């Protein structure tokens, strides 16, 4: 038989997902000799044997790779024929500054849940895992992905686990976090001045206290969570006080997807998302009200399924089918990962703190996803997805995208891959900035990243901009809404000019005003502002974001001057009860602390205030979320508008105020307003296409988190022959800004 040797290089998400054991199994079955090993860049196979069998090896690897693996390329080249006696997994090798993909954390698999009930040394073991599941990014410190490079390094395998680790026929063959009751990390419960280590007792007591109105802090994969019975209003209200969180909705964890169908509308794609190995929080239409304290005034709920072994064990004991499952942090601070900090923060206000003694190295909050027009869309991209890169069509090596302020992320460039950080949070305080800087330093070491340039937002007061300036690196400042559009262009690999519609709350413009209702023509280097919503005053600046009534008063004063109060509506009576409202009107007239804004997000805020739905906001984006919850999708009417430059909003607002005076149904008014925004988007895109001959439209910015606006705008454009693109791999909100910044910077410096 003719023998040959081949060197096979496989790139993609091929480490930490059971890839080498899968290759080993297939090679042995085909009678191939040689080895497989990890490098810091990829997986390499040296295969010696019958050429036809070597060809089958690559074919089967493409088909039979582990579920969480992603193969991007398989490159095969002849190698010198070598005599080897077997096929084995060789020692990992670090060869260059290049990197391979790092696996996100993976939810526990069904096989491990079965082992938990049947394997003697793993009976009820709450941190069970195998090559197909378990912690990855949260525990890794360095590449290549080996146990010694993770937070499992201090846990020596027992004889039985080591046998499994070395057995090519075992599902735990070379599973780096493999452990059991004898040798692995364990749980500890702080409960009523007791320290409980028995897992059965921990689960039983946790279930009992949750069912009976208690609150527990529970260590998860990438940080702590706070849990309580979703149907009991008392712990839910107490939890809001503990987190200093007034109205923002809580995420829930449900017993099963079948149970979730009782409370939420669930299509096949949403069902698939819920059951995926990423286990994100999925935003669903509420079918049956669980409790007003869960999502005050909203018609959607965020739900996820159990993802850690402990979660499954807990639901076996719980009587309730749904628990609140919210991030373990104080409002506006990063999720807690330190066991000592968790005790300090949560033990005084909860009934128990449940931890385990494996360190979380990389903090990862839960991801949040929704489905729109048959596509998965991110609100938050973190656990289960980070740090998977976005493939791009340009070299971005050495470039940092510093991000913005809200829902902050950063991005680093490695050749033709943009690697986005996990969700950081709103970059407004020292704690979040510390997490941001710590994560960037760790990404630098983990991905062997050598920065040569940093790109940031134009806004000089963003902490991300200040950080960028402090690095001493060459700096490129990038306009916020150009970065939004560029984030979509980068992930969809668009190069030529597009019509960019960027609608959001806040972004500093080139003219020093606050932009947010923007119609642009963009490529990845430059942009031209073609049109925008007309400027209005924002009384009190940032204060108007928390108090939308100020925003609405500025709108009325701008459009109607001294006759601002000519409408007989409840909002006017509300305003006249506000202390010093006359002074505020004087400030508007004299342009004192009243920056001008074209923001679409602030327009939604103003409408919510005019309708008395949200005159004062309890959390970011509460006003537009409350508006969206009251839509009537069957209504087709819209308000008047004039497509001038800038876009005149007075006709729409005048009609809307007339509807309020006539005491028209709130849902009717809100839907007409939404329909007008959609028609504005479409009409301006049509005008630009006619004048400039551009047929591609890109949608980005936080307003497009509104499913109605996104769906209707996309559909209207597509039905009229436009090619329409929006964010899918990164969030449409400011968490996607870092990708856009990186893309623009890379293209501007390209020779």
TABELBEL-V202238 format. One record per residue. N is the residue number from 1. RES is the residue in three letters. PSI is psi in degrees with one decimal (999 if undefined). BURIAL is b if it has 9 or more other ideal C-beta (glycine too) atoms within 8 Angstrom, else e. Layout:
BEGIN
n-><N;N>
res-><RES;RES>
psi-><PSI;PSI>
burial-><BURIAL;BURIAL>
END
This chain:
BEGIN
n-><1;2;3;4;5;6;7;8;9;10;11;12;13;14;15;16;17;18;19;20;21;22;23;24;25;26;27;28;29;30;31;32;33;34;35;36;37;38;39;40;41;42;43;44;45;46;47;48;49;50;51;52;53;54;55;56;57;58;59;60;61;62;63;64;65;66;67;68;69;70;71;72;73;74;75;76;77;78;79;80;81;82;83;84;85;86;87;88;89;90;91;92;93;94;95;96;97;98;99;100;101;102;103;104;105;106;107;108;109;110;111;112;113;114;115;116;117;118;119;120;121;122;123;124;125;126;127;128;129;130;131;132;133;134;135;136;137;138;139;140;141;142;143;144;145;146;147;148;149;150;151;152;153;154;155;156;157;158;159;160;161;162;163;164;165;166;167;168;169;170;171;172;173;174;175;176;177;178;179;180;181;182;183;184;185;186;187;188;189;190;191;192;193;194;195;196;197;198;199;200;201;202;203;204;205;206;207;208;209;210;211;212;213;214;215;216;217;218;219;220;221;222;223;224;225;226;227;228;229;230;231;232;233;234;235;236;237;238;239;240;241;242;243;244;245;246;247;248;249;250;251;252;253;254;255;256;257;258;259;260;261;262;263;264;265;266;267;268;269;270;271;272;273;274;275;276;277;278;279;280;281;282;283;284;285;286;287;288;289;290;291;292;293;294;295;296;297;298;299;300;301;302;303;304;305;306;307;308;309;310;311;312;313;314;315;316;317;318;319;320;321;322;323;324;325;326;327;328;329;330;331;332;333;334;335;336;337;338;339;340;341;342;343;344;345;346;347;348;349;350;351;352;353;354;355;356;357;358;359;360;361;362;363;364;365;366;367;368;369;370;371;372;373;374;375;376;377;378;379;380;381;382;383;384;385;386;387;388;389;390;391;392;393;394;395;396;397;398;399;400;401;402;403;404;405;406;407;408;409;410;411;412;413;414;415;416;417;418;419;420;421;422;423;424;425;426;427;428;429;430;431;432;433;434;435;436;437;438;439;440;441;442;443;444;445;446;447;448;449;450;451;452;453;454;455;456;457;458;459;460;461;462;463;464;465;466;467;468;469;470;471;472;473;474;475;476;477;478;479;480;481;482;483;484;485;486;487;488;489;490;491;492;493;494;495;496;497;498;499;500;501;502;503;504;505;506;507;508;509;510;511;512;513;514;515;516;517;518;519;520;521;522;523;524;525;526;527;528;529;530;531;532;533;534;535;536;537;538;539;540;541;542;543;544;545;546;547;548;549;550;551;552;553;554;555;556;557;558;559;560;561;562;563;564;565;566;567;568;569;570;571;572;573;574;575;576;577;578;579;580;581;582;583;584;585;586;587;588;589;590;591;592;593;594;595;596;597;598;599;600;601;602;603;604;605;606;607;608;609;610;611;612;613;614;615;616;617;618;619;620;621;622;623;624;625;626;627;628;629;630;631;632;633;634;635;636;637;638;639;640;641;642;643;644;645;646;647;648;649;650;651;652;653;654;655;656;657;658;659;660;661;662;663;664;665;666;667;668;669;670;671;672;673;674;675;676;677;678;679;680;681;682;683;684;685;686;687;688;689;690;691;692;693;694;695;696;697;698;699;700;701;702;703;704;705;706;707;708;709;710;711;712;713;714;715;716;717;718;719;720;721;722;723;724;725;726;727;728;729;730;731;732;733;734;735;736;737;738;739;740;741;742;743;744;745;746;747;748;749;750;751>
res-><UNK;UNK;UNK;UNK;UNK;UNK;UNK;UNK;UNK;UNK;UNK;UNK;UNK;UNK;UNK;UNK;UNK;UNK;UNK;UNK;UNK;UNK;UNK;UNK;UNK;UNK;UNK;UNK;UNK;UNK;UNK;UNK;UNK;UNK;UNK;UNK;UNK;UNK;UNK;UNK;UNK;UNK;UNK;UNK;UNK;UNK;UNK;UNK;UNK;UNK;UNK;UNK;UNK;UNK;UNK;UNK;UNK;UNK;UNK;UNK;UNK;UNK;UNK;UNK;UNK;UNK;UNK;UNK;UNK;UNK;UNK;UNK;UNK;UNK;UNK;UNK;UNK;UNK;UNK;UNK;UNK;UNK;UNK;UNK;UNK;UNK;UNK;UNK;UNK;UNK;UNK;UNK;UNK;UNK;UNK;UNK;UNK;UNK;UNK;UNK;UNK;UNK;UNK;UNK;UNK;UNK;UNK;UNK;UNK;UNK;UNK;UNK;UNK;UNK;UNK;UNK;UNK;UNK;UNK;UNK;UNK;UNK;UNK;UNK;UNK;UNK;UNK;UNK;UNK;UNK;UNK;UNK;UNK;UNK;UNK;UNK;UNK;UNK;UNK;UNK;UNK;UNK;UNK;UNK;UNK;UNK;UNK;UNK;UNK;UNK;UNK;UNK;UNK;UNK;UNK;UNK;UNK;UNK;UNK;UNK;UNK;UNK;UNK;UNK;UNK;UNK;UNK;UNK;UNK;UNK;UNK;UNK;UNK;UNK;UNK;UNK;UNK;UNK;UNK;UNK;UNK;UNK;UNK;UNK;UNK;UNK;UNK;UNK;UNK;UNK;UNK;UNK;UNK;UNK;UNK;UNK;UNK;UNK;UNK;UNK;UNK;UNK;UNK;UNK;UNK;UNK;UNK;UNK;UNK;UNK;UNK;UNK;UNK;UNK;UNK;UNK;UNK;UNK;UNK;UNK;UNK;UNK;UNK;UNK;UNK;UNK;UNK;UNK;UNK;UNK;UNK;UNK;UNK;UNK;UNK;UNK;UNK;UNK;UNK;UNK;UNK;UNK;UNK;UNK;UNK;UNK;UNK;UNK;UNK;UNK;UNK;UNK;UNK;UNK;UNK;UNK;UNK;UNK;UNK;UNK;UNK;UNK;UNK;UNK;UNK;UNK;UNK;UNK;UNK;UNK;UNK;UNK;UNK;UNK;UNK;UNK;UNK;UNK;UNK;UNK;UNK;UNK;UNK;UNK;UNK;UNK;UNK;UNK;UNK;UNK;UNK;UNK;UNK;UNK;UNK;UNK;UNK;UNK;UNK;UNK;UNK;UNK;UNK;UNK;UNK;UNK;UNK;UNK;UNK;UNK;UNK;UNK;UNK;UNK;UNK;UNK;UNK;UNK;UNK;UNK;UNK;UNK;UNK;UNK;UNK;UNK;UNK;UNK;UNK;UNK;UNK;UNK;UNK;UNK;UNK;UNK;UNK;UNK;UNK;UNK;UNK;UNK;UNK;UNK;UNK;UNK;UNK;UNK;UNK;UNK;UNK;UNK;UNK;UNK;UNK;UNK;UNK;UNK;UNK;UNK;UNK;UNK;UNK;UNK;UNK;UNK;UNK;UNK;UNK;UNK;UNK;UNK;UNK;UNK;UNK;UNK;UNK;UNK;UNK;UNK;UNK;UNK;UNK;UNK;UNK;UNK;UNK;UNK;UNK;UNK;UNK;UNK;UNK;UNK;UNK;UNK;UNK;UNK;UNK;UNK;UNK;UNK;UNK;UNK;UNK;UNK;UNK;UNK;UNK;UNK;UNK;UNK;UNK;UNK;UNK;UNK;UNK;UNK;UNK;UNK;UNK;UNK;UNK;UNK;UNK;UNK;UNK;UNK;UNK;UNK;UNK;UNK;UNK;UNK;UNK;UNK;UNK;UNK;UNK;UNK;UNK;UNK;UNK;UNK;UNK;UNK;UNK;UNK;UNK;UNK;UNK;UNK;UNK;UNK;UNK;UNK;UNK;UNK;UNK;UNK;UNK;UNK;UNK;UNK;UNK;UNK;UNK;UNK;UNK;UNK;UNK;UNK;UNK;UNK;UNK;UNK;UNK;UNK;UNK;UNK;UNK;UNK;UNK;UNK;UNK;UNK;UNK;UNK;UNK;UNK;UNK;UNK;UNK;UNK;UNK;UNK;UNK;UNK;UNK;UNK;UNK;UNK;UNK;UNK;UNK;UNK;UNK;UNK;UNK;UNK;UNK;UNK;UNK;UNK;UNK;UNK;UNK;UNK;UNK;UNK;UNK;UNK;UNK;UNK;UNK;UNK;UNK;UNK;UNK;UNK;UNK;UNK;UNK;UNK;UNK;UNK;UNK;UNK;UNK;UNK;UNK;UNK;UNK;UNK;UNK;UNK;UNK;UNK;UNK;UNK;UNK;UNK;UNK;UNK;UNK;UNK;UNK;UNK;UNK;UNK;UNK;UNK;UNK;UNK;UNK;UNK;UNK;UNK;UNK;UNK;UNK;UNK;UNK;UNK;UNK;UNK;UNK;UNK;UNK;UNK;UNK;UNK;UNK;UNK;UNK;UNK;UNK;UNK;UNK;UNK;UNK;UNK;UNK;UNK;UNK;UNK;UNK;UNK;UNK;UNK;UNK;UNK;UNK;UNK;UNK;UNK;UNK;UNK;UNK;UNK;UNK;UNK;UNK;UNK;UNK;UNK;UNK;UNK;UNK;UNK;UNK;UNK;UNK;UNK;UNK;UNK;UNK;UNK;UNK;UNK;UNK;UNK;UNK;UNK;UNK;UNK;UNK;UNK;UNK;UNK;UNK;UNK;UNK;UNK;UNK;UNK;UNK;UNK;UNK;UNK;UNK;UNK;UNK;UNK;UNK;UNK;UNK;UNK;UNK;UNK;UNK;UNK;UNK;UNK;UNK;UNK;UNK;UNK;UNK;UNK;UNK;UNK;UNK;UNK;UNK;UNK;UNK;UNK;UNK;UNK;UNK;UNK;UNK;UNK;UNK;UNK;UNK;UNK;UNK;UNK;UNK;UNK;UNK;UNK;UNK;UNK;UNK;UNK;UNK;UNK;UNK;UNK;UNK;UNK;UNK;UNK;UNK;UNK;UNK;UNK;UNK;UNK;UNK;UNK;UNK;UNK;UNK;UNK;UNK;UNK;UNK;UNK;UNK;UNK;UNK;UNK;UNK;UNK;UNK;UNK;UNK;UNK;UNK;UNK;UNK;UNK;UNK;UNK;UNK;UNK;UNK;UNK;UNK;UNK;UNK;UNK;UNK;UNK;UNK;UNK;UNK>
psi-><132.2;131.4;153.7;161.5;137.1;144.6;118.4;121.3;124.8;125.4;155.0;-154.6;87.1;13.1;141.7;12.0;16.4;26.9;-48.3;-44.2;-36.0;-42.6;-43.6;-47.4;-46.0;-43.0;-43.0;-40.6;-29.7;-1.8;24.1;139.1;159.4;-142.1;164.0;141.0;155.4;141.5;176.4;-11.9;-33.2;-167.0;133.7;135.8;130.6;114.1;124.9;131.9;-162.1;126.5;-36.3;-36.4;-35.7;-39.1;-39.4;-34.4;-50.8;-36.1;-44.6;-33.7;-40.7;-34.2;-40.3;15.6;158.1;153.1;-34.9;-5.5;149.9;113.7;121.4;-34.3;147.7;116.4;125.1;137.0;149.3;148.3;159.2;135.0;124.3;144.6;116.8;152.2;-18.4;-174.3;131.8;165.1;116.0;165.4;144.9;156.1;136.1;116.2;-18.9;-169.7;-2.9;166.9;154.8;172.3;146.5;130.8;134.7;168.6;142.5;135.9;157.0;142.8;164.7;-33.9;-40.1;-38.0;-33.7;-42.5;-34.0;-24.2;-11.6;-29.0;124.2;-43.9;-4.8;18.0;121.1;18.0;118.6;-2.0;31.8;142.8;171.9;-168.3;-20.2;-0.8;172.9;-175.2;144.3;-85.5;-37.7;-22.0;-7.0;139.7;-31.7;165.5;155.7;163.6;94.1;159.5;-39.1;-15.8;12.7;176.7;5.8;-0.1;-26.7;-2.3;102.6;134.1;140.6;172.6;-43.5;-44.3;-38.0;-36.8;-42.9;-41.0;-32.4;-7.3;112.2;-19.8;0.3;145.4;-14.1;15.4;114.9;31.3;111.9;-38.4;14.0;139.5;174.1;-172.9;-26.8;-33.3;-7.5;174.7;156.3;169.2;154.2;133.0;125.0;112.7;116.0;51.3;11.4;155.4;107.5;131.1;-16.8;120.6;-35.9;-43.0;-38.9;-47.9;-44.4;-46.3;-37.9;-46.3;-42.7;-44.1;-35.2;-44.7;-26.0;26.8;14.6;170.6;138.3;145.5;124.5;124.7;125.0;-159.8;-46.4;12.7;175.3;150.7;154.7;131.8;149.5;173.2;120.9;-21.2;-5.4;110.8;-24.7;-52.1;-29.4;-45.2;-39.8;-37.4;-36.9;-40.7;-43.2;-41.1;-2.9;53.0;102.7;-58.0;-11.8;134.5;150.1;142.2;154.4;153.4;130.2;154.4;-42.9;163.1;-31.0;-38.9;-38.4;-32.2;-24.0;-30.5;-15.8;150.2;133.6;112.9;178.6;-39.1;-40.1;-36.5;-42.7;-41.2;-46.2;-40.1;0.2;161.6;-17.6;-27.9;56.7;167.1;125.2;127.5;119.1;153.6;127.6;133.6;-43.8;127.7;128.0;-40.1;138.2;-26.7;-14.4;-51.0;71.1;119.1;1.5;161.8;10.3;150.4;144.3;121.6;142.7;163.5;161.5;139.3;-25.3;153.8;-39.5;-37.6;-43.7;-42.1;-40.0;-43.1;-19.2;-25.9;-26.0;143.0;-35.9;150.5;-16.4;135.3;146.8;134.8;82.8;157.5;139.1;81.6;166.7;157.5;130.3;5.0;158.4;155.8;139.5;134.4;-17.3;130.1;-40.7;-39.2;-36.9;-41.8;-42.2;-42.0;-42.9;-26.9;-37.1;-29.0;-1.6;175.4;-17.7;151.4;123.0;120.1;176.5;158.9;31.7;127.8;141.9;115.0;-43.4;116.1;128.9;112.4;169.9;142.0;152.1;128.0;148.7;162.7;129.7;128.1;39.3;11.6;141.6;132.1;139.6;138.5;-38.2;127.3;106.9;-111.8;135.1;-17.4;-44.3;140.9;41.7;133.9;165.8;122.1;134.1;167.0;18.1;156.9;120.9;21.7;128.9;4.9;138.4;131.2;114.2;-14.1;-167.2;-131.7;-53.6;144.4;47.7;143.2;165.6;164.9;140.7;149.2;129.8;105.0;-112.8;35.4;134.2;120.1;111.1;142.7;165.8;167.2;127.9;-38.7;-174.3;120.3;75.5;-4.5;165.7;-35.0;-44.2;-37.9;-39.3;-43.5;-42.6;-50.1;-39.8;-44.6;-40.2;-41.0;-41.7;-38.6;-39.0;-44.8;-44.2;-41.1;11.4;52.6;128.2;103.8;140.3;-11.8;147.8;139.4;139.1;175.4;155.2;-29.1;116.9;-18.4;-6.8;138.4;-31.0;-37.2;-41.9;-41.0;-45.3;-42.9;-31.9;-17.3;-23.0;1.2;155.5;136.3;134.1;125.2;132.4;133.8;137.3;-48.3;-27.4;-41.0;-38.5;-51.2;-40.4;-29.9;-38.4;-43.2;-40.3;-46.9;-26.2;2.7;50.4;134.4;-43.5;169.2;142.6;159.4;120.4;122.4;108.4;109.1;118.9;-164.2;-49.0;134.5;126.8;131.2;168.4;-24.3;6.0;-3.9;168.7;114.5;170.4;-4.1;75.2;138.4;111.3;160.3;123.5;147.9;-166.7;5.6;-44.7;172.3;157.5;127.8;108.2;-40.3;168.4;161.8;145.0;150.7;141.1;155.8;147.0;87.3;121.8;1.8;-123.6;-26.2;-30.0;-19.4;-39.7;-22.7;80.6;-21.0;-33.1;-44.4;-46.8;-38.4;-41.2;-38.4;-48.2;-43.3;-39.2;-43.5;-33.1;0.7;-130.8;-17.0;25.4;-27.4;22.2;-14.4;134.3;80.5;155.0;-32.8;-40.4;-43.0;-37.4;-46.0;-43.6;-6.8;-7.2;131.6;137.8;23.3;-29.2;-36.1;-37.6;-40.4;-38.8;-39.8;-39.5;-46.6;-36.5;1.7;42.1;120.0;44.4;72.0;151.9;141.3;145.4;15.3;130.4;-37.7;-41.3;-27.2;-42.1;-42.3;-45.8;-41.8;-41.0;-36.4;-44.6;-33.3;0.1;26.8;-35.9;71.7;-27.9;129.3;136.1;-18.6;166.3;132.6;14.5;-42.7;-52.6;-30.6;-40.3;-36.6;-48.8;-32.4;-16.1;16.7;150.8;96.4;-22.3;-15.0;132.7;-14.6;155.8;173.2;170.4;150.4;158.0;120.4;79.3;-172.1;108.4;171.0;125.3;126.3;-12.3;-41.9;-42.2;-47.0;-38.3;-46.9;-42.9;-43.9;-34.9;-39.0;-37.5;-43.6;-38.1;1.8;38.9;156.5;137.0;-46.8;-36.8;-46.2;-45.9;-41.5;-40.8;-40.8;-48.4;-43.9;-34.0;-41.5;-43.5;-45.4;-36.9;-48.8;-47.8;-47.0;-41.5;-38.1;-41.5;-42.3;-42.4;-41.1;-43.0;-40.4;-33.2;-7.7;23.6;130.5;-7.8;130.2;132.3;130.4;128.7;164.4;154.9;-26.8;-28.0;6.3;-17.0;110.7;-36.5;-48.2;-45.2;-51.2;-50.9;-39.7;-47.7;-48.5;-43.9;-42.9;-46.8;-39.4;-18.3;25.5;4.9;151.6;119.4;135.0;145.4;172.5;136.7;-38.3;-21.0;162.1;149.3;-17.4;-164.4;-9.8;-17.3;-7.5;-39.9;-36.7;-43.6;-41.1;-45.4;-42.2;-46.1;-44.8;-43.0;-41.0;-27.9;-31.8;-6.4;132.5;999>
burial-><e;e;e;b;b;b;b;b;b;b;b;b;b;b;b;e;b;b;b;b;b;b;b;b;b;b;b;b;e;b;e;b;b;b;b;b;b;b;b;b;b;b;b;b;b;b;b;b;b;b;e;e;b;b;e;b;b;b;e;b;b;b;e;e;b;b;e;b;b;b;b;e;e;b;e;e;e;e;b;e;e;b;e;b;e;e;b;e;b;e;e;b;b;e;e;e;e;b;b;b;b;b;b;b;b;b;b;b;b;e;b;b;b;e;b;b;e;e;e;e;b;b;b;b;b;b;b;b;b;b;b;b;b;b;b;b;b;b;b;b;e;e;b;b;b;b;e;e;b;b;b;b;e;e;b;e;b;b;e;b;b;b;e;b;b;e;b;b;e;e;e;b;b;b;b;b;b;b;b;b;b;e;b;b;b;b;b;b;b;b;b;e;e;e;e;b;b;e;b;e;b;b;b;b;b;b;b;b;b;b;b;e;e;b;b;b;b;b;b;b;b;b;b;b;b;b;b;b;b;b;e;b;e;e;b;b;b;b;b;b;e;b;b;e;b;e;b;e;b;b;b;b;b;b;e;e;b;e;b;b;b;e;b;b;e;b;e;e;b;b;b;e;b;b;e;b;b;b;b;b;b;b;b;b;e;b;e;e;e;b;b;e;b;b;b;e;e;b;e;b;b;b;b;b;b;b;b;b;b;b;b;b;b;b;b;e;b;b;e;b;e;b;b;b;b;b;b;b;b;e;e;e;b;b;b;b;b;e;e;e;b;b;b;e;b;b;b;e;e;b;e;b;b;b;b;b;e;b;e;b;b;b;b;b;b;b;b;b;b;b;b;b;e;e;e;b;b;b;b;b;b;b;b;b;b;b;b;e;b;b;e;b;e;b;e;b;e;b;b;b;b;b;b;b;b;b;b;b;b;b;b;b;b;b;e;e;b;b;b;b;b;b;b;b;b;b;b;e;e;e;e;b;b;e;b;b;b;e;b;b;e;b;b;b;e;b;b;b;b;e;b;e;b;b;b;b;b;b;b;e;e;b;b;b;b;b;b;b;e;e;b;e;b;e;b;b;e;b;b;b;b;b;b;b;b;b;b;b;b;b;b;e;e;b;e;e;e;b;b;b;b;b;b;b;b;b;b;b;b;e;e;e;b;b;b;b;b;b;b;b;b;b;b;b;e;e;b;e;b;b;b;b;b;b;b;b;b;b;b;b;e;e;b;b;b;e;b;b;b;b;b;b;b;b;b;b;b;b;b;b;e;e;e;b;e;e;e;e;b;e;b;b;e;b;b;e;e;b;e;e;b;e;e;b;b;b;b;b;e;e;e;e;e;b;b;b;b;b;b;b;b;b;b;b;b;b;b;b;b;b;b;e;b;b;b;e;b;e;b;e;b;b;b;b;b;b;b;b;b;b;b;e;e;e;b;e;e;e;b;e;b;e;b;e;e;b;b;b;b;e;b;b;b;b;b;b;b;e;b;b;b;e;e;e;e;b;b;b;b;b;b;b;b;b;b;b;b;b;b;b;b;b;b;b;b;b;b;b;b;e;e;e;e;b;e;b;b;b;b;b;b;b;b;b;b;b;b;b;b;b;b;b;b;b;b;b;b;b;e;e;e;b;e;b;b;b;b;b;e;b;b;b;b;b;b;b;b;b;b;b;b;b;b;b;b;b;b;e;b;e;e>
END
